[in-house]
Amino acid sequence: MTVTRWARWWRAQDGSVTAEAVLVTPVLVMLLVFVAVVVHRGVDARLRLDDAAHQAARAASLQRTTAAAGEAATAVATSALAHANVTCRNVEVSTTTTARPGSIVVVSVRCTVDFGQAIVLGVPGTKTLTASASEVVDLYRSQPADGRTR
């Protein structure tokens, strides 16, 4: 009779789902938070990269030569990403412009983001993000302040 009672107790399922849920829920919550932090890292880097591209395009549009526009775009993009705490393995900035009044300046910024710095646990892998922005070079920037033409 002792074996039968033991077998009935072993087959009984009363409360087993609740016990399993109590044990598994903290692990699932931690996994969800982990995934959310990694996704946030990517989205945040994308937004900050877009902002850096816009700042670089604006800085390039204020320059008078193509070379100066490229240098200004690179300096501003690198500085904006550093101030935004976006750590890139490498930053590539390309500028396309003729630097004439009324022309368009197009700046593309490419950054490889390392997800390993997202959390203490570290996530393997990187993602290369690209953003571009354009600005119009002001038509009246070459005219003197008094309105007379040269």
TORKOL-4160 file (C-alpha; in steps of 0.2 Angstrom, whole numbers, padded with zeros to 4 digits, m for minus):
150
<pt num="1" X="0000" Y="0000" Z="0000"/>
<pt num="2" X="0014" Y="0012" Z="0003"/>
<pt num="3" X="0020" Y="0010" Z="m0015"/>
<pt num="4" X="0002" Y="0014" Z="m0022"/>
<pt num="5" X="0001" Y="0030" Z="m0011"/>
<pt num="6" X="0019" Y="0035" Z="m0017"/>
<pt num="7" X="0014" Y="0033" Z="m0035"/>
<pt num="8" X="m0002" Y="0043" Z="m0033"/>
<pt num="9" X="0008" Y="0057" Z="m0025"/>
<pt num="10" X="0020" Y="0056" Z="m0039"/>
<pt num="11" X="0007" Y="0058" Z="m0052"/>
<pt num="12" X="m0003" Y="0072" Z="m0044"/>
<pt num="13" X="m0001" Y="0088" Z="m0053"/>
<pt num="14" X="m0009" Y="0100" Z="m0041"/>
<pt num="15" X="0001" Y="0116" Z="m0040"/>
<pt num="16" X="0014" Y="0111" Z="m0052"/>
<pt num="17" X="0010" Y="0124" Z="m0065"/>
<pt num="18" X="0011" Y="0138" Z="m0052"/>
<pt num="19" X="0028" Y="0132" Z="m0045"/>
<pt num="20" X="0035" Y="0131" Z="m0063"/>
<pt num="21" X="0029" Y="0149" Z="m0067"/>
<pt num="22" X="0037" Y="0155" Z="m0051"/>
<pt num="23" X="0053" Y="0148" Z="m0056"/>
<pt num="24" X="0053" Y="0153" Z="m0074"/>
<pt num="25" X="0046" Y="0171" Z="m0073"/>
<pt num="26" X="0062" Y="0179" Z="m0066"/>
<pt num="27" X="0072" Y="0171" Z="m0080"/>
<pt num="28" X="0060" Y="0177" Z="m0093"/>
<pt num="29" X="0059" Y="0195" Z="m0086"/>
<pt num="30" X="0078" Y="0196" Z="m0086"/>
<pt num="31" X="0079" Y="0190" Z="m0104"/>
<pt num="32" X="0066" Y="0203" Z="m0109"/>
<pt num="33" X="0076" Y="0217" Z="m0101"/>
<pt num="34" X="0092" Y="0211" Z="m0109"/>
<pt num="35" X="0084" Y="0211" Z="m0126"/>
<pt num="36" X="0077" Y="0228" Z="m0123"/>
<pt num="37" X="0093" Y="0236" Z="m0118"/>
<pt num="38" X="0102" Y="0229" Z="m0134"/>
<pt num="39" X="0088" Y="0235" Z="m0145"/>
<pt num="40" X="0088" Y="0252" Z="m0136"/>
<pt num="41" X="0107" Y="0253" Z="m0140"/>
<pt num="42" X="0104" Y="0251" Z="m0158"/>
<pt num="43" X="0090" Y="0263" Z="m0159"/>
<pt num="44" X="0099" Y="0276" Z="m0149"/>
<pt num="45" X="0115" Y="0275" Z="m0160"/>
<pt num="46" X="0104" Y="0277" Z="m0176"/>
<pt num="47" X="0096" Y="0293" Z="m0169"/>
<pt num="48" X="0112" Y="0300" Z="m0163"/>
<pt num="49" X="0120" Y="0296" Z="m0180"/>
<pt num="50" X="0106" Y="0305" Z="m0190"/>
<pt num="51" X="0109" Y="0320" Z="m0179"/>
<pt num="52" X="0127" Y="0320" Z="m0182"/>
<pt num="53" X="0125" Y="0319" Z="m0201"/>
<pt num="54" X="0113" Y="0334" Z="m0200"/>
<pt num="55" X="0125" Y="0344" Z="m0190"/>
<pt num="56" X="0140" Y="0339" Z="m0202"/>
<pt num="57" X="0129" Y="0344" Z="m0217"/>
<pt num="58" X="0125" Y="0361" Z="m0209"/>
<pt num="59" X="0144" Y="0364" Z="m0205"/>
<pt num="60" X="0149" Y="0359" Z="m0223"/>
<pt num="61" X="0136" Y="0371" Z="m0231"/>
<pt num="62" X="0144" Y="0386" Z="m0222"/>
<pt num="63" X="0161" Y="0383" Z="m0230"/>
<pt num="64" X="0167" Y="0392" Z="m0246"/>
<pt num="65" X="0177" Y="0377" Z="m0253"/>
<pt num="66" X="0175" Y="0359" Z="m0256"/>
<pt num="67" X="0190" Y="0354" Z="m0246"/>
<pt num="68" X="0185" Y="0365" Z="m0232"/>
<pt num="69" X="0167" Y="0358" Z="m0232"/>
<pt num="70" X="0174" Y="0340" Z="m0231"/>
<pt num="71" X="0185" Y="0344" Z="m0217"/>
<pt num="72" X="0171" Y="0353" Z="m0207"/>
<pt num="73" X="0159" Y="0339" Z="m0210"/>
<pt num="74" X="0172" Y="0326" Z="m0203"/>
<pt num="75" X="0176" Y="0337" Z="m0188"/>
<pt num="76" X="0158" Y="0340" Z="m0183"/>
<pt num="77" X="0152" Y="0322" Z="m0186"/>
<pt num="78" X="0166" Y="0315" Z="m0175"/>
<pt num="79" X="0164" Y="0328" Z="m0162"/>
<pt num="80" X="0145" Y="0326" Z="m0162"/>
<pt num="81" X="0146" Y="0307" Z="m0160"/>
<pt num="82" X="0159" Y="0309" Z="m0146"/>
<pt num="83" X="0148" Y="0321" Z="m0137"/>
<pt num="84" X="0133" Y="0310" Z="m0139"/>
<pt num="85" X="0143" Y="0295" Z="m0131"/>
<pt num="86" X="0141" Y="0285" Z="m0146"/>
<pt num="87" X="0157" Y="0274" Z="m0147"/>
<pt num="88" X="0161" Y="0269" Z="m0165"/>
<pt num="89" X="0175" Y="0257" Z="m0170"/>
<pt num="90" X="0177" Y="0268" Z="m0185"/>
<pt num="91" X="0169" Y="0284" Z="m0192"/>
<pt num="92" X="0169" Y="0287" Z="m0211"/>
<pt num="93" X="0162" Y="0304" Z="m0217"/>
<pt num="94" X="0160" Y="0307" Z="m0235"/>
<pt num="95" X="0155" Y="0324" Z="m0242"/>
<pt num="96" X="0148" Y="0329" Z="m0260"/>
<pt num="97" X="0147" Y="0347" Z="m0264"/>
<pt num="98" X="0152" Y="0360" Z="m0277"/>
<pt num="99" X="0152" Y="0373" Z="m0263"/>
<pt num="100" X="0143" Y="0386" Z="m0274"/>
<pt num="101" X="0128" Y="0396" Z="m0268"/>
<pt num="102" X="0112" Y="0387" Z="m0271"/>
<pt num="103" X="0120" Y="0370" Z="m0273"/>
<pt num="104" X="0117" Y="0355" Z="m0261"/>
<pt num="105" X="0129" Y="0348" Z="m0249"/>
<pt num="106" X="0126" Y="0329" Z="m0245"/>
<pt num="107" X="0135" Y="0321" Z="m0231"/>
<pt num="108" X="0135" Y="0303" Z="m0227"/>
<pt num="109" X="0141" Y="0296" Z="m0210"/>
<pt num="110" X="0145" Y="0278" Z="m0207"/>
<pt num="111" X="0148" Y="0271" Z="m0190"/>
<pt num="112" X="0151" Y="0253" Z="m0184"/>
<pt num="113" X="0143" Y="0251" Z="m0167"/>
<pt num="114" X="0149" Y="0238" Z="m0155"/>
<pt num="115" X="0135" Y="0230" Z="m0145"/>
<pt num="116" X="0148" Y="0223" Z="m0132"/>
<pt num="117" X="0148" Y="0240" Z="m0123"/>
<pt num="118" X="0129" Y="0240" Z="m0121"/>
<pt num="119" X="0128" Y="0230" Z="m0105"/>
<pt num="120" X="0140" Y="0223" Z="m0092"/>
<pt num="121" X="0137" Y="0205" Z="m0098"/>
<pt num="122" X="0142" Y="0210" Z="m0116"/>
<pt num="123" X="0134" Y="0206" Z="m0132"/>
<pt num="124" X="0144" Y="0199" Z="m0146"/>
<pt num="125" X="0143" Y="0208" Z="m0163"/>
<pt num="126" X="0143" Y="0224" Z="m0171"/>
<pt num="127" X="0131" Y="0234" Z="m0183"/>
<pt num="128" X="0137" Y="0246" Z="m0196"/>
<pt num="129" X="0125" Y="0261" Z="m0197"/>
<pt num="130" X="0124" Y="0274" Z="m0210"/>
<pt num="131" X="0115" Y="0291" Z="m0211"/>
<pt num="132" X="0115" Y="0305" Z="m0223"/>
<pt num="133" X="0109" Y="0322" Z="m0223"/>
<pt num="134" X="0108" Y="0337" Z="m0236"/>
<pt num="135" X="0108" Y="0355" Z="m0234"/>
<pt num="136" X="0107" Y="0369" Z="m0247"/>
<pt num="137" X="0121" Y="0382" Z="m0248"/>
<pt num="138" X="0114" Y="0399" Z="m0245"/>
<pt num="139" X="0111" Y="0409" Z="m0260"/>
<pt num="140" X="0116" Y="0426" Z="m0252"/>
<pt num="141" X="0131" Y="0421" Z="m0242"/>
<pt num="142" X="0143" Y="0429" Z="m0254"/>
<pt num="143" X="0135" Y="0446" Z="m0254"/>
<pt num="144" X="0141" Y="0459" Z="m0242"/>
<pt num="145" X="0131" Y="0464" Z="m0227"/>
<pt num="146" X="0125" Y="0481" Z="m0234"/>
<pt num="147" X="0117" Y="0472" Z="m0249"/>
<pt num="148" X="0128" Y="0479" Z="m0263"/>
<pt num="149" X="0135" Y="0468" Z="m0276"/>
<pt num="150" X="0154" Y="0467" Z="m0280"/>
